């Protein structure tokens, strides 16, 4: 699309039109107020300044960059009809590392006007950005780049705070992290089958079958615990929910999100700000992750039990004088408890705002924030599982050839616990390593 021509067509249509919501009128309950030409000149700036009512904690750098990229993708569709100059300014700020301080919590509006006001008032030299993690005045950050604050034209302030680019950013970022977690949990589902010597017929055709190549079954074991048996089935469902989230993200990004959008030469109201599809999909992934974590924590507990493993109690080299790895399970149980408290759908619970004009909220970005936390906690659970598997492999002395690369990866990063030691820092390091490593062996 020719963005310059689209902008010119929108300005011409605006000059000939009557009241256009948010452009030459107030917003929300004040939509009936028509603005004078002098008021319109200040209105677009005021839309950003007056709605910046959030505060820390701030979004992560990764999510803030995702928000800016989502806003750019939307503007490049052309239906917002903002100026090429604003699009260029946005692209330049993405490229030069400009990072607005965007609130993560307490965003109770019908769309995302609070975080978006914080994000984009910085383009005007107002508000706060994060420079190497340090809160810095936006005007100072622009000046250090040799950039003058942007001057908004008609409709541009309204366009900057419309839609749900933050929900799209959460869905993209969390979807990628969840895919990586599925890969790691596939590894974690295979490890106890090998280490417990579990019967393997149930895994034929499953996602873990290749890992069990050469694994030995322990004599006398007729059936493994349910947590060990159902791992692949649980992960199949989790992978399905993650795929559905990815599909919904792509659909969302193709839908006009401005209200009004400028379509076929007309101002058309839309509901792109109501990102309930994204929110409900992220809630679904969250629930699937919590169930998968319940299975993982139980699986870890069974690995520590000599009744199931045939190894020493709590995987200690000297049980009794040494506590072994049972504290790993306690850490994992604590992470799971916190995850369970986040499992309720974030998208439910609308309230009246704007004197009843905005009486429904999707809370999609809140669903994203909770999903991000659930994923982070599940990586900690995964690290606990991997450390226990590394210890069990050390005590057992053998392992399936299909898992040789996994065992080698773990041996390079975790020393066996021949005596008790503080494993907290190692859990954090291994969780971080798993987040960076794709988990495909």
N, C-alpha and C positions, 0 to 999 in steps of 0.2 A: 504494500500500500504506500502511496505517496503521502507521507505524514505532513509535509508542508501544505499540500493542497487540501488535505483533510482539515487541518487547522484553519485555513482560510475559509473553507466552507462552513465550519462550525461558527466562526466569528460572524460571518454574514447572516447565518440563520439566527444567531443570537440577537443581532441588531434588529431583525425583523420580527422576532418572536415577542410574545408577552412574557409573563412570569415563568422563569425556568428554575426549578427547585435547586437551592444551594448555590446558584450562580448570581441571580439578581433577586433572590428571596432569602429569608432566614432558613434554618434547618430544624428538623425535628418538629416540636410543637409550634415553632416560630415560622413554619413554612408559609403561613398566610401573610406574613409581613413582606411587602414589596419594598426593595431598597432603592434609594435615590442613587443617581450616578456617583455622587461623592461617597456615599456609604459603600457602594459596590467596589470602589477603588481600594478600600481598606478591608473589605469583607474577606477576601481570599486569605490574607495574612491572618486575620482574626480567627478564622476557622482552625488554624494550626495552633495558635497561641492559647486560645481559650480552652482547648480540650486536652492540654498536656497536664493532666492531674495525677499522673502515676508517679512512682518512685522505685527505688531499688527493692529487691534485687533486680539486676539488669539481665537481659537476654545474653546468652553466650555469643561470642564473636561469630561462630559458625552459623547460628540461627539469624543473627542480625544481617550477615551477608546474604543469607538465603532470602530474607525479607526484601532486601534491596533488589536482588536479582528477580524475585517474583514480581515486584512492582515494575521493573523494567520490561519483563516479558509481556505484562499486561498492556503497558503503554505502546509497545511495538505492534500490538494488534491494530491499533488505530481507533478503536471505538471510544477511547477517552478523549481523543482529539486535543491532547495537550501539544504544546509547541515543540518543534524539534530541538529548540534551545534547552528546554527542561529535560528532555530525554538525553541530550548530550551531557548536561550537568550531572544527571543521575549516573550515567555510564562512567563519567570521569571519576565520580566519588567512589564507585565500586572499584575502579582500577587503582586509585591512589590510597586505598585503605582507610578511607573516612568511615568511622564506625560510631553512629549515633548510640547514645545510651537509651535503650528501649525497655520499659518496664515489662516484667514477666508475669506479674500477678495482679489480681483485683481489677480485671478488665470487663466491667459489667455493662457494656453497651451492645446494641443490636448488631453492630458490625465490629470494626476494630479501630474506631476513631481515636481511642486513648493512646494505644501504642503507636499508631501511625502519625498522630500529631507530634509525639515525642521524636519519632524518627525524622520527620521531614521539616519540622520547624528549624532544625539544625542547618538546613539549606539556606535559611534566611539569616543565619548567624545568631540564632536564638537557641537557648537550651544547652545541652551537655553532650559531649562525645567522649569516647574512651580512646585515649592515646596510650598504647602499651599498657592497657588496663587502668590507667589513671584518668579520673574524671577531669575533663578539660572544657572550658567554655567553647562553644561551637564557633564563635567569631574568631577566637584565637587559632583554632584548628584550621579554619579556612585561610586566615591570613598567613599561617605558616606554609601553606601550599601556594600562596600567591594568587588566591581566588577571591573574587568579590562575592558577597552574599547574593543569592539569586533574587530577582524581582519577579513576583508572580504576575501572570496575566489572567484574563477572565477564565473562570472555571478551574484553574490549575490547583488552587488550594483545595477545592472540593474533590478533585480527582485524586489528589495525593492521599486523602483519608478515606476513600471509598474501597469497597471490596474486602477481601479477606486474604491478603498476601501473606500475613503471618501464619495463618492456618496452613496455607500451601507450603510455606517454608518448613513448618514443623512436620508436615506429612512427608515431604521429600527427605529431610534430614533423618527423621526417625525411621522412615521406611528403609533407608539404606543401612542404618544401624541394626534394625531388626533382621534384615537379610543376613547380615554378618553373624548375628546372634544365632539364627537358625543353623548356619553352617557350623558354628562352634558347638551348639547343643547336639547336632548330629554326631560329632566326634564324642561328646560326653555320653551319648546314649550307647555308643559302641563299646566304650572302655570297660564298663562294669560287666558286660556280657563276656568279654575276654577274661577279665580279672577274676570273676566269680566262677568261671568255667561253666556258664549257663548253657542249657540246651539251645541249639541254634535253628531248629527247623522253622520256628515261628517267624524268623527274619528273612526267609527266602523272598526275594523280590522287593525287599524294603530298602530304604535309603541308607541303611548301615551295612548291608550285606557285604559289600566290597571290603570294608574294614575288618571283617571277621575271617578273611581268607587265612587259613592255617590255624585258626583258634582251636584250642583243645577244650573239650567238655570234661568236667570233673565227674568221675564215677559216682553214681548214687544220687545225683541231682536230677530229679524228674521235672522240676518246674522252678523257674526263678520267681522272685517277688514280682508283683504286678507292676511296680514302678520300673523294673528292668524290662518287662515284656512289652509294655505299651508305649515306650519311648518313641519309636518311629511313627506310630499312629498319631500321637499327640503333636509331633513335629510336622506331619503332613497337614494337619488342620491349621497349625500356626502359619506355615508357609502359604497356605491358601488365603488366610486373612491378610497377610502382608501383600500378596499379589493383588488382592481386591483393593487394598488401599492405594497401591501404585496406579491401578486403572482409574480410580476415582480422582486422583491428583491430576492425571492427564486430561480427564474430562473437565475438571474444574478450571484448568488453565485455558481452556478453549472457550469459556463462557464469558460474555461481557460482564464486567463487575462494577462499572460506574453506574451511579443512579442520579441523574439520567446519563445513559450512554448516547453517543451521537451515531445513529445508525441510519443509513440510506437517506441522509440529509435531514433527519428529524431527531429531536430529543426524546428518548425512550426510557421511561423508568424501568429499573431491573431489580432483582433480588439477589445479586451476586454476593452481597455482604452476608447473607444468611448461609454460612458454609456448613449446614447441618450434615450433609453427606460426608464431608471430611471429618467432622467431629465424631459422628457415629462410627465411621470406619476406624478411626484411631482408638475409640473406646473398645471396639471389637478386638483390635490387635492387643490392646492392654489386657483385656480379659483372657485372651488366649495365652499371652505371656505369663500371666499369673498362674494359670493352670499348669503350663509347662514347667514353671519354677517349682510348683508343689511336687511334681513328679521328680524333678532334679534333686530337691532336698531329701526326699525319701530315698532316692537311689544312693545318695551320698551316705546316708545313715546306714543302709544295708552294707555298704562297702567297708564300714568301720566295725561291723559285727562279725566275729569269727564264726558264728553259726552259719552265716551265708558265704563268707569269703574263704574260710579255711586258713586264714592268716592270723597273725597275732592280734590280740584285742586292741581295738582303737588304732590299729596299724602302728603301734609302738614297737621299737626295737626291744625294749625291756619293760613290758607292761607292769604297772604298779608303781615302781619308782618313777616311771615316765608316764605322763598323761597321754602321750601320743597325739593323734590328730582330732580327737573329739571336739576341741574348741573350734575347729573348722566348721563342724556341723552347727554349733551354737551361733557362729557368725552368719552362716547361711540361713538358719531359722529366723534370726533377727531381720535379715534382709527380706525374707519372704513375708514376715509379719507386716513390715512397712509396705510391701507391694500389695498385700491384700487390702490394706486400708485405702489404696488408690484404685481398686478395681471397680468401684461404683462408677456408672456413666457420668462423665463431667457435663455432657450435653443436656442433661435434664435439670429443670429447676428455674424456669423463666420467672421474671419479675417485671412489674411496671416501671418504666423510666420515662423521662421527658413528658411528665404529666399525662401518661397514658398513650402518647403518640407512638412510643416504642415499647410495646408490651410483650415482646418475645425476643429472647436471645438464644443464639446457637451455642455459645461458649466453646466454639471449636478450638480456639487457641489454648483454652484451659485443658481441653482433652489432649492437646499436643504437649503441653508442659508436663502433665501427669505421665503421658507415655514416655517422654524423655527420661523422667525419673525412674520409671519402672525398668526401662532398658538398662540404665546405669546400674541399678541394683542387681539386675539379673546377670550382668557381667561379673559382679562381685561373687555371686553364687557360682557362676561358671568357673571362676578362678579357684574357688574352694574345691570344686569337683576335680579340676585338673591337678591341683596339688595332691589331693588324696590318691588320685590314679597314679601319679608319679611315684608316690610312696609305696603303693600296693605293688606296682611293677618292680620296684627295688626289692621288696621283701619276697615276692614270688620268684623272681629271677628269670622268668621267661615271659614272652608275650607273643601275640599273634603277628606273623609277618605283615599282614595287612595294615597293622597299626604301627609298624616300625618307624615310619617318618614322624608320626605323632609322638611316640615315646622319645625319639631323638630330639624333637623340638622342646619337649618338656625338660629333658635332661640337660639341655643347654642353658635353661633358665632357672631351674629349681634344683637345689641340692637335696638329697634325701635327708630326712630328719632322723639322724642317728642318735641325737639327744634332743630334748625339748628346747625349742627356741621361739622367739616372738615371730609369728608368721604374718602379723598385720601388714607390715611394709611389703612383704612378698605378695600378699593378696592384691594389694593396690598395683604393684608393678605388673603382675601377670594379667590382671584385668585390663590395664592399659595396653599391654602387648597384644592381647586378644582383640581389643577394639581396633588396633592398627593392622593386624594380620587378618587376611580374609578367611582363614580357617578352612582353606581348601587344600587337602593333602592328596 
